[in-house]
């Protein structure tokens, strides 16, 4: 490999060596070809495990010679393959000052696998060589050094799935565990929202360059995640990830995590892709059950049948984390001594459970809602006085023990504060 | 020679007294009408000439000038024909002039001299009575409409010759046949029976609704307090059916309201046989334009919000209405009136109505209904954006309908319509008594000061309100809406205090800010 000169080896803190930056550039140049290959998901992962030259050979097609030439000429800061981050890292050369300045504003750092602070979990053959990080490489290091749980699930989730994902993330983050998820609709977005509710950040793995990957309607959430946690991408800042980028981001999510929890997924290759990756990697896969009749939970149930661990809430996930031995109790305490020491017992509520000490009628209503009498009509039919039912539902909603779902339903949730 | 006659013209909802002055003098024969007349009035020249000649009178072959005073009021419609013709006859000495000062004339002339009914007879009769006219002469076709106003002698004139007879002190024509039947109808309507003119047609009734108790309850609450309501749910769950039955539980119109409503409806040219007793129920199609909704498309055209005055405006498939149309609803919802200003005219119409809207929860309609919904999150966001904002901000009561099991549909109705109507009547009476000093009739129209005076919560209620604020579930405006609804729920129960359970129910009925539920942020 005729690697051009660049900074390699271990530097201190953030930054990326030329070789890793070139890898990222190469991926962006091959984006179209990879998208074509991504029709076969497992082939995509195999391709991503290849070294640069082999990857070029495998997918560049008619552009092979051209790309090989560019690859050989690649220099940090050269006009052939600039990204803003790279400009910043390499220092401005010649006429690209302006680009370097823009970069300072976007506040994106890069880190490659040769630097300290790069998540140690990303060591698989197909792991990304370099990450662009919004929110700070230091914060990524901190989040990744705590036990990480991946929250996976369908983009088309039901209100139940969304509420569960949110609860799960909230409970886990409150217990000092980090949550990683992609930034797609449905379960993933709900996981980030839940983590934010607990007042801490999560790791969002983007399916494309950080500058372009986030759709406008996700912007507010994305910005809050970057404020409290971080967003990462293996692609250059302005490279649209297309479909393969989303699949590739799923592999980063599961590689970061020691436990992958599927909250709600249909039994399709798309919804279960990440869970299958996690299993193939030998990681712990868990799933949260739903209704047997709901197609949106078929995937989760299939995983359970295949031996995935059953998870009912954050407590179960914490137990899995400790039982798997991957984590010593104390979690994040290796990096920040002040982090609370989580124990499964108090994990679900983060302390005192407000469900205790509820008045009798409220407790009964809560139980009924959990058992499926989840609309005022159903409660009335179950023998509760209509006015009392509405009062109890409202009071529980005000306590944060119920949330409104789709179609006038109420959903139990664990209280956040 | 000069002669004067009196008639009325309709300008928006106002009826203007018009004095017709006709001068007949020597000169080149001709007939001029001056005084800001519109096309229909200018065309009256031809009708009047033909009618006078065909009735066997002489049309003076002299220079005739008809002036419509006051000169700054635009006169519209063919209702002025009769007055101008009589003034011409009087000015040419074929009719005694004195009587014309005391009888108002209103009607369109046919070429053979017959008098045709013209729009807005009720409004004209109302104005004639206030103007102190002794009698109003108009066509038999709209005489029953005018007779709804007390204290005014209504004389039927079927022909120009009858008008001449009446103006000479003679009797009017007999009321046509249909008017007799109509008085029976009117009597029945006054007894609180069915809608006039809907013989044999069963009135939609709350008793037709099976299941959906929660939504029915929400509708009863909305009807009792005049609150704006939103029904959402999958297709086929009965949103429209339920909304259409609101009219059946609303209290009848008071007499002042009835005149107002009937006048508005008489303006649109609808045949009005009796004072309205039922509250109007308007359900425009979602393709309606903003001008169609608030009025003003052409001069004198009245919008749906005005036709719904004192009644219900029902917008089915709310999300299908154009954004501009829904925005146009803001002023009437806030002020209870619409001010229309166009290049040619401006007018203020009353428009205090109860808004009832129905919508699907998502573009496909099946969100929350099993797993059938296949809308993506982007679709949902788009749908939500369409509904959210200013309009959703003015909804007090929201209810979600769910698909009912089929055996529930066969079960007898749980809500007795008679009982619901009675409850609403009681609650309205209670509100009217309490709010008399505040100048409003229903809880929905209470201002903040009235709210503070009339809604006192108990300790538990206060605590709930604080909890809601703490959780960010209520905005300031939202809190006021919830309190108004809670007041109505207490009124329905006959309670003078607003108890925690009333507040709880009001909170449960409040519309979600995100509307379709808690999608992830």
Interface residues (C-beta under 8 A of the other chain):
Chain A: X155 X156 X158 X159 X162 X163 X165 X166 X185 X186 X189 X190 X192 X193 X196 X215 X217 X220 X221 X224 X294 X295 X296 X375 X376 X377 X380 X386 X387 X388 X390 X391 X392 X393 X394 X395 X397 X398 X399 X400 X403 X404 X405 X406 X407 X408 X409 X411
Chain B: X211 X212 X213 X214 X217 X233 X234 X361 X367 X368 X369 X371 X373 X374 X376 X377 X378 X381 X399 X400 X401 X402 X464 X467 X468 X471 X473 X500 X501 X503 X504 X505 X507 X508 X509 X512 X516 X517 X518 X519 X520 X521
